[in-house]
Amino acid sequence: MNYRHAYHAGNFADVFKHAVLALVIDYLKQKPAPFRVIDTHAGVGVYDLAGVEAGKTGEWQGGIGRLPRELPIEIAQLLAPYLSVVRQTNGYPGSPEIARCLMRAGDVLVLNELHPADFAQLVARYAQDAHVTLLNLDAWIAVKALLPPPERRGLVLIDPPYEDKDEFAKLTYALAAALRRFATGTFLLWYPVKDMGPVTAFHAGLNLPKALRLELYSRAPDTPERLNGCGILAINPPFTLETKMRTLLPFLAQQFTNGPGPGWLVERKGPQ
């Protein structure tokens, strides 16, 4: 529970994760029925990129700071839901703020955060919002307790800090339990890519329904000591997501290059 996302807010992994999150929420809004978004590792909601924490790492300069103001038309369309929230936020929006800004009045947002200081900031920002539920639980307990949602439509974002060596194992177990409770739900699972060994083992141990494996590398994923890339496992994704990622990820890989061997991956998993 030592991880503080303020040091990493706005980096290349955030841009990737939040762009995907925004596209999925935008897709869910195409149907009039309400839906629920559950963020299991919510953080604080909004981050100050001029603050002490972000200033110590400067990671945002290799992420949101590298996006050009003038984007190719197709890329601008794909990033529009995400960047619309970035532009209207005083600070850098984390996943809670992106979800809340994009969701409709009848939808429900559940934010769970275990870190006491971060949870206090969530309370200060969202406690008066009738459409937001705040929880201070262990994320793996929250996943079991919150599913299935009453609306029977929704998105679960799982974004652990990966401080523990067995985090991938916990994620595999929690995902299996979550799918038993909410088989039709959309899940976005974020994970770091340092070297490919743990990532390959993680995917090999999964038995999934329809899913997409999405990965972005700022440099070759061959150095265990550093974050070389990241991935999102999208389960029951919008049918439009694969095509969009095949357009967006090459552009992001080019923008966020931080050494030799940048790249990207889009791979279908489960029954075809």
C-alpha positions in Angstrom: 0.0 0.0 0.0 3.0 2.3 -0.5 2.2 3.0 -4.2 1.2 6.6 -5.0 0.0 7.2 -8.5 0.7 10.9 -8.2 4.4 10.2 -9.1 3.3 8.5 -12.4 0.2 10.5 -13.4 0.0 11.4 -17.1 2.8 9.1 -18.2 2.6 7.0 -21.4 0.8 4.2 -19.6 -1.8 6.6 -18.3 -2.5 8.0 -21.7 -3.0 4.5 -23.1 -5.2 3.3 -20.3 -7.3 6.4 -20.1 -7.8 6.6 -23.9 -9.1 3.0 -23.8 -11.3 3.7 -20.8 -12.9 6.7 -22.5 -13.6 4.8 -25.7 -15.3 2.0 -23.8 -17.5 4.4 -21.8 -18.3 6.2 -24.9 -19.5 3.0 -26.5 -21.6 2.0 -23.4 -23.5 5.3 -23.8 -24.8 4.2 -27.2 -27.6 2.3 -25.5 -30.1 4.2 -23.3 -30.1 1.7 -20.4 -28.0 2.9 -17.4 -24.7 1.2 -16.6 -22.2 1.1 -13.8 -18.4 1.7 -13.8 -16.4 0.1 -11.0 -12.9 1.3 -10.4 -11.1 -1.0 -8.0 -7.9 1.0 -7.6 -9.2 4.5 -8.0 -6.4 6.7 -6.7 -7.3 10.4 -6.0 -9.2 11.4 -9.1 -7.2 14.4 -10.3 -3.5 15.0 -10.2 -1.4 18.1 -10.2 1.3 17.7 -12.8 3.1 20.8 -11.4 3.0 19.3 -7.9 5.9 17.8 -5.9 5.2 14.2 -6.7 4.9 14.6 -10.5 7.8 17.0 -10.4 10.1 14.4 -8.9 9.7 11.9 -11.7 8.6 14.1 -14.6 7.0 11.0 -16.2 4.1 13.0 -17.6 6.6 14.8 -20.0 7.1 11.4 -21.7 3.3 10.9 -21.9 0.6 13.5 -22.1 3.4 16.1 -22.6 4.3 14.4 -25.9 0.9 14.5 -27.5 1.0 17.2 -30.3 -1.7 19.8 -30.3 -2.4 19.1 -33.9 -3.3 15.5 -34.3 -4.1 13.6 -37.5 -7.9 13.6 -38.0 -8.4 9.9 -37.4 -6.2 10.0 -34.2 -8.0 13.1 -33.0 -11.4 11.3 -33.3 -10.1 8.3 -31.4 -8.6 10.5 -28.6 -11.6 12.9 -28.5 -13.4 11.4 -25.5 -10.2 11.2 -23.4 -8.9 14.6 -24.5 -12.2 16.3 -23.9 -11.9 15.5 -20.2 -8.2 16.5 -20.1 -9.0 19.9 -21.5 -11.8 20.6 -19.0 -10.0 19.4 -15.9 -7.9 21.6 -13.6 -5.0 19.1 -13.4 -4.6 15.7 -15.0 -7.7 13.5 -14.8 -7.3 10.0 -13.4 -9.7 7.2 -14.2 -12.4 8.4 -11.7 -12.6 11.9 -13.2 -12.6 10.5 -16.8 -15.4 8.2 -15.9 -17.5 10.8 -14.0 -17.1 13.4 -16.8 -18.1 11.0 -19.5 -21.0 9.1 -17.7 -24.6 10.3 -17.9 -26.8 11.4 -15.0 -28.5 8.0 -14.7 -25.2 6.0 -14.6 -23.4 5.0 -11.4 -19.7 5.2 -10.6 -18.2 3.1 -7.8 -14.7 4.2 -6.7 -12.7 2.0 -4.4 -9.3 3.0 -2.9 -7.5 1.3 0.0 -4.7 3.9 0.6 -6.1 6.1 3.5 -4.6 9.4 2.2 -5.8 8.8 -1.3 -9.2 7.7 -0.1 -9.5 11.0 1.9 -8.9 12.9 -1.3 -11.5 10.9 -3.1 -14.0 11.7 -0.3 -13.2 15.4 -0.5 -13.7 15.5 -4.3 -16.7 13.1 -4.8 -18.6 12.7 -1.5 -21.3 15.2 -2.5 -21.9 13.5 -5.9 -25.1 11.4 -5.7 -24.0 9.3 -8.6 -20.7 8.2 -7.0 -20.2 5.5 -4.4 -17.0 5.6 -2.4 -15.4 2.5 -0.8 -12.3 1.9 1.2 -11.8 -1.8 0.7 -9.2 -4.3 -0.3 -9.7 -4.3 -4.1 -9.9 -8.1 -4.3 -12.7 -8.1 -1.7 -14.4 -5.3 -3.6 -14.5 -7.2 -6.8 -16.4 -10.1 -5.2 -18.7 -7.8 -3.2 -19.7 -5.5 -6.1 -20.7 -8.0 -8.8 -23.0 -8.4 -10.4 -24.1 -4.8 -10.6 -27.9 -4.1 -10.3 -27.9 -2.6 -13.8 -26.5 -5.8 -15.3 -24.5 -3.5 -17.6 -21.2 -2.2 -16.8 -17.4 -1.8 -16.9 -14.9 -3.0 -14.2 -11.5 -1.3 -14.3 -8.8 -3.2 -12.4 -5.5 -1.4 -12.1 -3.3 -2.8 -9.3 0.0 -1.2 -8.3 1.9 -4.5 -8.8 3.9 -4.0 -5.6 3.5 -7.7 -4.7 5.3 -10.5 -6.6 2.1 -12.5 -6.7 -0.1 -9.6 -8.1 -0.6 -11.5 -11.4 -1.7 -14.6 -9.5 -4.2 -12.5 -7.5 -5.4 -10.9 -10.7 -6.0 -14.3 -12.3 -7.9 -15.6 -9.3 -10.0 -12.4 -8.9 -10.8 -12.3 -12.6 -12.1 -15.9 -12.6 -14.4 -15.1 -9.6 -15.6 -11.9 -11.2 -16.5 -13.6 -14.5 -18.5 -16.2 -12.6 -20.6 -13.3 -11.1 -20.7 -11.0 -14.1 -20.0 -13.0 -17.3 -21.4 -10.4 -19.6 -19.6 -7.5 -18.1 -16.7 -5.6 -19.7 -13.5 -5.7 -17.8 -10.3 -3.7 -18.4 -7.3 -5.1 -16.6 -4.1 -3.0 -16.8 -0.7 -4.5 -16.2 3.0 -3.4 -16.5 5.3 -4.8 -19.1 9.0 -4.9 -18.0 10.1 -8.1 -19.6 7.8 -10.6 -21.3 8.3 -13.5 -19.0 5.6 -12.7 -16.3 3.3 -11.3 -19.0 3.5 -14.5 -21.1 2.9 -16.7 -18.0 -0.1 -14.5 -17.0 -1.8 -14.9 -20.4 -1.0 -18.6 -20.6 -2.8 -19.2 -17.3 -6.1 -17.6 -18.4 -9.2 -19.2 -19.7 -11.1 -16.4 -21.2 -14.3 -15.6 -23.1 -14.0 -13.0 -25.9 -11.1 -10.7 -25.1 -8.4 -8.5 -26.6 -4.8 -8.3 -25.5 -3.6 -4.7 -26.1 0.0 -3.7 -25.4 2.1 -0.6 -25.9 5.9 -0.5 -25.6 7.9 2.7 -25.3 11.0 0.6 -25.8 11.8 -3.1 -26.1 10.3 -5.1 -23.2 13.6 -6.8 -22.2 14.7 -5.0 -19.0 13.1 -6.2 -15.8 14.3 -3.2 -13.8 12.1 -0.6 -15.7 8.7 -0.1 -17.1 9.1 -0.6 -20.8 5.5 -0.9 -21.7 2.1 -1.8 -20.4 -0.9 -3.8 -21.4 -4.7 -3.9 -21.1 -6.6 -7.1 -21.2 -10.1 -6.1 -22.4 -12.7 -8.8 -21.7 -16.1 -8.6 -23.6 -14.8 -5.4 -25.3 -16.8 -3.3 -27.7 -16.7 -4.9 -31.1 -15.2 -1.6 -32.4 -12.3 -1.6 -30.1 -9.9 -3.8 -32.0 -10.0 -1.7 -35.2 -9.6 1.5 -33.2 -6.6 0.1 -31.4 -4.9 -1.0 -34.6 -5.0 2.6 -35.7 -4.2 4.3 -32.3 -1.5 2.1 -30.9 1.1 2.6 -33.7 0.6 6.4 -33.3 1.1 6.2 -29.5 4.2 3.9 -29.9 5.8 6.5 -32.2 5.0 9.4 -29.9 6.2 7.7 -26.7 9.4 6.1 -28.0 11.9 6.0 -25.2 14.6 3.8 -26.6 15.2 1.1 -29.2 12.4 -1.4 -30.0 9.1 0.5 -29.3 6.0 -1.3 -30.5 2.5 -2.4 -30.0 0.3 -5.5 -30.0 -3.3 -6.3 -30.6 -4.3 -9.9 -30.2 -7.6 -11.6 -30.0 -8.0 -14.2 -27.2 -10.7 -16.7 -26.4 -13.2 -18.2 -28.8 -13.1 -16.6 -32.2 
